């Protein structure tokens, strides 16, 4: 008889399709990798215009996500998801399905930035809700995923502070390696190839064929320092006209994510300083996933600038992976994981926080020195191999194959307390603003 394949269900809480942001990209790409080893099903909210011959795609009703998914989950062995609600977790535990909680995005830190402009009451209630949402995952998960060693240290501290590391577990697994794995964002092994080499100029006729494009991948979130990047281009524009800054997207496809104030501030500055559609270009909305390659390959330098914050310290800039994929030397602000890698392996130049003059100098140094550019590009070609999706998922794949992930039951009383806190603070977040 043929060996029965392990069944894995990936549950994505964000849109997957022609226009998708980081979570959707992550789950679609993970499904492709896992389907090479396991029987894989990808659960997608509401609708999906993608198809696959390698794994099954099932849509669920996001308004009733727990019941909708439970009805379609079937007899799978593992569930991988970012954050699940109590009802679905209860169903999973009752059916002895092993739950792998994907914590690659540290919401406990990110929410502090996301709610900065909200009222004090809403900030407090939202932060409390995210804390109890996270605790629900850690207390019920059989395994946890994170994106980097620094994130792993953060989560181990969180677990220790909440008495989740018992002496017995420590004795059996001193490094907690059977409870936590690294699964960073990855890169496609397929070589980037133009689908439309003229897309940049067709969309923005003001851009000339010889212009050098500085590429800002992903959205313009409030915790990113888009203004310093724009001011750097302004400095450059005073002496030359061949360097342009391009923002790939401003409004993510998920309608639940609020409009970011940084978008308005950045666009307003460009208008006021006569930079908009001359030296700085915005793709208002969101670029289709399959089209981003045309902008990447047309670009000369990737850029990502941010502020000094906890979000920066524990972040994993997924947009930078696209720079690796397209072999773009980059200019990054110091202080995060990607900046450390870039500096250590000479993949680009790293600058100080909010230093537009340094950003401008770094851009020109990369563009105007072909030997420097060539060395950085060659370094990226070699370095990026470790971030191929197959490599990123290797640790978890091996643990599933060797059956190292142990099912952890949870007592009814503990689960009831976790459930109560989840709904109580969810209620306060919604109605006490």
C-alpha positions in Angstrom: 0.0 0.0 0.0 1.1 3.6 -0.8 2.3 5.6 2.2 -0.4 8.0 3.4 0.8 11.6 3.2 0.7 13.9 6.2 -2.1 16.4 5.8 -1.5 20.1 6.5 -4.0 22.9 6.4 -2.7 26.5 6.0 -5.2 29.1 7.2 -4.6 32.6 5.9 -6.4 35.5 7.4 -5.6 37.9 4.6 -6.6 38.2 0.9 -4.8 35.8 -1.5 -5.0 36.6 -5.2 -3.7 38.9 -7.9 -3.4 41.7 -5.4 -2.0 40.6 -2.0 0.1 41.8 0.8 2.7 40.0 3.0 0.5 37.5 4.8 -1.2 36.4 1.6 2.1 36.0 -0.2 3.6 34.1 2.7 0.8 31.5 2.9 0.5 31.1 -0.9 4.3 30.5 -1.2 4.3 28.2 1.9 1.5 26.1 0.4 3.6 25.7 -2.8 6.6 24.4 -0.7 4.6 22.2 1.6 2.7 20.6 -1.2 6.0 19.1 -2.4 6.1 17.1 0.8 2.6 16.8 2.3 -1.0 16.8 1.2 -1.7 20.5 1.5 -4.8 22.6 1.7 -4.8 26.4 1.7 -7.8 28.2 3.4 -8.5 31.7 2.0 -11.0 34.3 3.2 -14.0 34.8 1.0 -12.6 34.6 -2.6 -9.5 33.7 -4.5 -8.6 34.2 -8.2 -5.6 31.9 -8.0 -5.6 28.2 -8.8 -3.0 25.5 -8.2 -2.5 21.9 -9.5 -0.3 21.1 -6.5 -2.6 21.9 -3.5 -6.3 22.5 -2.8 -7.6 26.1 -2.3 -10.7 26.4 -0.1 -12.5 29.6 0.6 -14.2 30.3 3.9 -16.6 33.0 5.2 -14.5 35.6 7.0 -17.5 36.9 8.9 -18.0 33.4 10.5 -14.4 32.2 10.1 -14.2 29.6 12.9 -17.4 27.7 12.0 -16.8 28.1 8.3 -13.3 26.6 8.5 -14.2 23.9 11.0 -16.9 22.5 8.6 -14.3 22.2 5.8 -11.2 21.3 7.8 -11.6 17.5 7.5 -9.2 15.0 9.1 -5.9 17.0 8.7 -2.9 16.3 10.9 -1.6 19.9 11.3 -3.0 23.4 11.1 -0.7 26.4 10.4 -2.2 29.8 11.0 -1.2 33.3 12.3 -3.9 33.8 15.0 -7.0 31.7 15.5 -10.1 32.5 17.5 -11.1 30.3 20.6 -13.9 28.4 18.8 -11.7 27.1 16.1 -8.8 26.4 18.5 -11.2 24.3 20.6 -12.3 22.3 17.6 -8.7 21.7 16.6 -7.7 20.6 20.1 -10.7 18.3 20.5 -9.8 16.6 17.2 -6.2 16.1 18.2 -5.0 18.2 15.3 -1.5 19.8 16.0 -1.6 23.5 15.9 1.4 25.5 14.6 1.0 29.1 15.4 2.8 31.4 13.0 4.1 34.5 14.9 6.4 35.8 12.1 4.8 39.3 12.6 5.2 40.4 16.3 1.8 42.0 16.7 2.5 42.9 20.4 5.1 45.3 19.1 3.5 46.4 15.8 0.2 47.3 17.5 2.0 50.0 19.5 2.9 51.7 16.2 -0.4 51.0 14.5 -2.5 52.6 17.2 -0.3 55.7 17.8 -2.9 58.1 16.5 -5.9 56.5 18.4 -7.4 57.7 21.7 -5.7 56.6 24.9 -8.6 54.3 25.7 -8.6 52.6 22.3 -4.8 52.2 22.4 -5.0 50.6 25.8 -7.9 48.3 25.0 -6.3 47.2 21.6 -3.0 46.5 23.2 -4.6 44.4 25.9 -6.7 42.5 23.3 -3.6 41.7 21.2 -1.8 40.5 24.4 -4.6 38.1 25.2 -4.9 37.0 21.6 -1.2 36.2 21.6 -1.4 34.4 24.9 -4.3 32.3 23.5 -2.0 31.2 20.7 1.0 30.4 22.9 -0.9 28.5 25.5 -2.7 26.3 22.9 -0.1 25.9 20.2 1.9 22.7 19.8 4.5 24.6 17.9 5.4 28.3 17.2 7.0 29.8 14.1 9.0 33.0 14.1 11.2 34.8 11.5 14.5 35.5 13.2 16.7 34.7 16.2 15.9 38.0 17.8 12.2 37.3 17.5 12.8 33.9 19.0 14.5 35.5 22.0 11.6 37.9 22.4 9.0 35.1 22.4 11.1 32.9 24.7 11.1 35.9 27.2 7.4 36.2 26.8 6.9 32.5 27.4 9.2 32.6 30.5 7.3 35.6 31.9 4.0 33.8 31.6 5.4 30.5 33.1 5.1 28.6 29.8 8.5 27.0 30.2 8.1 24.2 32.7 11.1 22.5 34.3 10.0 19.2 32.7 9.8 20.7 29.2 13.2 22.4 29.7 14.7 19.0 30.8 13.5 17.2 27.7 14.2 20.1 25.3 16.6 22.7 26.8 16.6 24.9 23.6 12.8 24.5 23.2 13.7 23.6 19.6 10.8 21.2 19.4 8.4 23.9 20.3 9.7 26.8 18.2 11.2 27.0 14.6 12.5 29.7 12.4 10.5 30.1 9.2 11.4 33.5 7.8 9.8 35.0 4.7 11.3 33.5 1.6 12.2 34.1 -2.0 10.9 32.2 -5.1 13.5 30.0 -6.7 12.1 31.1 -10.1 14.3 33.7 -11.7 12.5 37.1 -12.0 11.5 37.7 -15.7 9.8 40.7 -17.2 6.2 40.2 -18.3 6.1 43.8 -19.6 9.5 45.6 -19.8 7.7 48.9 -20.6 5.3 48.8 -17.7 7.0 51.6 -15.7 7.1 54.0 -18.6 3.6 53.1 -19.7 2.2 53.9 -16.3 4.4 56.9 -15.7 5.3 58.6 -19.1 7.4 61.2 -17.2 10.0 58.6 -16.5 12.7 58.4 -19.2 14.3 55.1 -20.3 17.7 56.2 -18.9 16.3 57.2 -15.5 17.6 55.3 -12.4 14.7 54.0 -10.3 14.9 53.8 -6.5 12.3 51.2 -5.6 10.2 51.3 -2.4 8.5 47.9 -2.1 5.3 47.3 -0.1 3.1 49.9 1.6 3.9 53.2 3.3 3.1 52.3 6.9 3.3 54.9 9.8 6.4 53.2 11.2 8.3 53.7 8.0 10.2 56.9 7.4 9.1 57.6 3.8 9.6 61.3 4.2 13.4 61.0 4.7 13.6 58.9 1.5 11.6 61.6 -0.4 13.8 64.4 1.1 16.9 62.5 -0.1 15.5 62.5 -3.6 14.8 66.2 -3.3 18.4 66.8 -2.4 19.5 64.8 -5.4 17.1 66.6 -7.7 18.8 69.9 -7.1 21.8 68.7 -9.1 20.6 65.9 -11.4 17.4 64.8 -13.0 18.0 61.1 -13.7 17.2 59.6 -10.3 13.5 58.9 -9.4 11.8 57.3 -6.4 9.0 54.9 -7.0 6.5 53.7 -4.3 5.0 50.3 -5.3 1.8 50.7 -3.3 -0.1 52.9 -0.8 -3.4 51.2 0.0 -3.2 47.4 0.9 -5.9 45.1 -0.5 -7.3 44.2 3.0 -10.1 46.8 3.7 -9.7 46.1 7.4 -6.4 47.9 7.5 -6.9 51.6 8.0 -5.5 54.3 5.9 -2.0 55.2 7.0 -1.3 58.9 7.9 2.2 58.6 6.6 0.8 58.2 3.1 -0.9 61.5 3.2 2.1 63.3 4.8 4.4 61.9 2.2 2.2 62.8 -0.8 1.5 66.2 0.6 5.2 66.9 0.9 5.8 65.9 -2.6 3.0 68.1 -3.9 4.2 71.1 -1.9 7.8 70.7 -3.0 7.0 70.1 -6.7 8.3 66.5 -6.6 5.1 64.5 -7.3 5.2 62.9 -10.8 8.5 64.6 -11.5 11.0 62.9 -9.1 8.7 60.9 -6.9 6.0 58.5 -8.2 3.3 56.7 -6.4 1.3 53.7 -7.5 -1.9 54.6 -5.6 -3.6 51.4 -4.6 -1.8 48.1 -4.7 0.3 46.5 -7.5 -0.8 43.0 -8.6 1.5 40.3 -7.3 2.6 39.1 -10.8 3.3 42.7 -12.0 5.7 43.7 -9.3 8.5 42.0 -11.2 8.3 44.6 -14.0 9.0 47.4 -11.5 11.7 45.5 -9.7 13.7 44.6 -12.8 13.4 48.2 -14.1 14.9 49.5 -10.8 18.5 50.2 -9.8 18.3 50.3 -6.0 15.9 49.0 -3.3 15.2 51.3 -0.4 13.6 50.8 3.1 13.8 53.6 5.7 12.3 53.5 9.2 12.4 55.1 12.7 14.2 54.0 15.8 11.6 51.9 17.7 10.8 48.5 19.1 9.0 47.7 15.9 12.3 48.2 14.0 14.2 46.1 16.5 12.0 43.0 16.2 10.8 43.4 12.6 11.5 41.2 9.6 11.2 43.5 6.5 9.5 41.2 4.0 9.8 43.8 1.2 13.6 43.5 1.3 13.3 39.8 0.2 12.1 41.1 -3.1 15.2 43.2 -3.4 17.2 40.0 -2.8 15.1 38.2 -5.4 15.8 40.9 -8.1 19.4 41.3 -6.9 19.0 45.0 -6.1 21.7 46.6 -4.0 19.8 48.5 -1.3 19.8 51.5 1.0 18.5 50.7 4.5 18.1 52.5 7.8 20.1 50.8 10.6 18.6 49.0 13.5 16.7 46.1 12.1 17.6 42.5 11.2 17.8 43.2 7.4 20.1 46.2 7.9 22.4 44.0 10.0 22.6 41.4 7.3 23.1 44.0 4.6 26.0 45.6 6.5 27.6 42.3 7.4 27.5 40.8 3.9 27.9 44.1 1.9 24.6 43.9 0.1 24.1 47.6 0.1 24.6 50.6 2.3 23.1 51.3 5.8 22.4 54.8 7.1 21.4 56.5 10.3 17.8 57.2 11.3 16.1 60.2 9.6 19.3 61.2 7.7 18.2 62.4 4.3 21.7 63.6 3.4 23.2 60.2 4.1 20.4 58.5 2.2 21.1 60.7 -0.8 24.8 60.1 -0.6 24.3 56.3 -0.4 22.0 56.3 -3.4 24.5 58.2 -5.5 27.4 56.1 -4.3 25.7 52.9 -5.4 24.5 54.3 -8.7 27.6 56.2 -9.7 30.2 53.5 -8.9 29.8 50.5 -11.2 32.4 48.5 -9.4 30.7 48.9 -6.0 27.3 48.1 -7.7 28.8 44.9 -9.3 30.3 43.7 -6.0 27.0 44.2 -4.0 25.0 42.5 -6.7 27.4 39.5 -6.7 27.1 39.3 -3.0 23.3 39.3 -3.1 23.3 36.5 -5.8 25.2 34.2 -3.4 23.5 35.4 -0.1 19.9 35.1 -1.2 20.1 31.3 -1.6 19.5 30.8 2.1 16.2 32.6 1.8 14.7 30.4 -0.9 11.2 29.3 0.3 12.3 25.7 0.3 15.3 26.6 2.5 13.2 28.9 4.8 10.7 26.1 5.5 13.3 23.3 5.8 13.5 23.3 9.6 9.7 22.9 10.0 9.4 20.3 7.2 12.0 18.1 8.8 10.3 18.4 12.2 6.9 17.4 10.7 8.4 14.5 8.8 10.3 13.2 11.9 7.1 13.7 14.0 8.9 15.9 16.6 6.0 18.2 17.1 4.1 16.9 20.2 0.4 17.5 20.8 -0.1 19.6 23.9 -3.5 19.2 25.6 -4.9 22.1 27.6 -7.0 22.0 30.7 -10.7 23.1 30.3 -10.3 25.7 33.1 -7.2 27.2 31.5 -8.8 27.4 28.1 -11.9 29.0 29.6 -9.8 31.7 31.2 -8.0 32.4 27.9 -11.3 32.5 26.0 -12.8 34.9 28.5 -9.9 37.3 28.3 -10.0 37.2 24.5 -13.7 38.0 24.3 -13.7 40.5 27.2 -10.9 42.6 25.7 -12.2 42.2 22.2 -15.5 43.7 23.4 -13.7 46.6 25.2 -11.7 47.3 22.0 -14.8 47.4 19.9 -17.1 49.4 22.2 -14.9 51.5 24.4 -12.9 53.8 22.2 
